[in-house]
Amino acid sequence: MAAGSSINARIQASGLGLLSLEQGAHAFRAALQPGSPGVVSMVIITWGKFLGVMTAVPPLLEAYASRKVVSSGSTPAGERRAVSLETIMRALESTIGSGVDPDAPLMEAGLDSLGAVELGN
């Protein structure tokens, strides 16, 4: 299914991995063991990608953040930068996974609610 692969690609691009059948079965077996916690979670995260999507790294996750120095040339709070149509089109194409007509409605181009949230971030 094309929509499923598009969603999977966006999830993986955000730094979250997909569990294989073997990994899922292993986590399920661990959850069934006597004395195991009532809630078990197994998540594959590529921290560089996952935290790179965020505008600011939460203090709880700072230990996982990249050690790169962020340039101080960002715009001051309350100011906005001009963004070109080409930049917007590249972001849309990256989110949707295909070419986009700048005059077409975004829903017709394939932008769903998950993509809209990703694009907004």
N, C-alpha and C positions, 0 to 999 in steps of 0.2 A: 504494500500500500504506500503510495507516494507521500501522503500526508504524514504517515507514521515515520518514514525515514527522514522527512524534513524536520519533524519534531525531535527525533533522536539526535540528528546532527546539531540542532540548536542546543539541546541539553548538554551534549558532549563539548560543544564550543564554549559553554559557560563554565566548564571545569568539572561537571558531574559525570561520572562514568556509569555505564550500564553493566549490571551484573550478568554474568553468564549463568546458564542453567546449573552448572556445577557449583558455582559460588552461592547461588540462591539456595540450592539443596543443602549445602554445608551450613549456611546460616540457619536454615529451618531445623536441621538436626541439632544444632547447638541450642536453639530455643526450646527444644523438647527435652533436654537433659534435666534430670532431677536437680533441684537447687539453682537452676538458672534464673536470671532476673525475669520479672514479669513482662518486660518490654525489651526487645532486642532489635537493634538497628544495624544494618550493614550498608555503608555508603562508600563509594569510590570517589575520591576528590583529588583533582589536580589543583593544588593550592594556588599556584601562580595564576592559572586561568580564573579560578573561582573568585579569588580576592581581587584580581585585576578588573573584573566586571563592576565591582563596587566603587562608589564615589569615595568612600572612606572606609578604612578597615576598622571593624569593631574592636575595642580593647581586648576582648576575650580571644580574638583570633590573631592578634599582633605577632605572636610567636611563629605563626605560619606564613606571615607576609614576606615578600621578597625584601632583600636588603638593599634594593636599588634606591639611589637618592632621587627624590622627586624634585623636579625643577621648581623654583619659586616664582616662575613667570606666569603663574595662573592668574586668572582675572579676579579682582577683588569681589567680595560678596556683594550681591545686588547688581553687578554689571553683567551684561550679556555680550557674547562674542558673535560676530557675523559668521554665518555658516553658508557655504555655497551650495547650490543645487546639486553639484557633482558629489559633494560630501554626503548629502542626504540620500542621493540615489545609490551610492556605494553602500551606505548603512542599510538601506532597504533591501538591496540585492543580497547582502550578506545575511540578513535576517530571513528573507523569504526563500532564498536559494535559487532565484532565477531573475532574469531581466525584468525591469519594471518600466511601464510607460508613464512618464511624468504627469500625463493628463488623465490617466485612468484612476478610478476609485481604488483605494488600497485593498478593500475586501475582494474586488475582482482580480487583483494582482496576486492574491493568495495570502494576504496578511490576516492572521487570526488573532484571537485575544492574547495568547501567549506571546506571539511575535510583537504585538503592540506594547506589551509590558516590557519585553526585552529592548525594543526600540526606544522606549521612554527612559530606560536606565542608561 
